[in-house]
Amino acid sequence: MSYKRRNKIDLFSLLLVAVAMGLSLTVAYQFHLFYGNGALPVASELAVGPAKDG
């Protein structure tokens, strides 16, 4: 009677795949935010005046 050996998933490889997917999604999201449309983000449109000493 012979048993078939099950191939176990390498946890380090699974971790590397998860990190690579997260990093690529983050970079794609940042690219979409800044280069996806012609409008700039709201924070860069704010005009801040000089600070006044009270």
Secondary structure, 3 states (H helix, E strand, C coil): CCCCCCCCCCHHHHHHHHHHHHHHHHHHHHHHHHHCCCCCCHHHHCCCCCCCCC
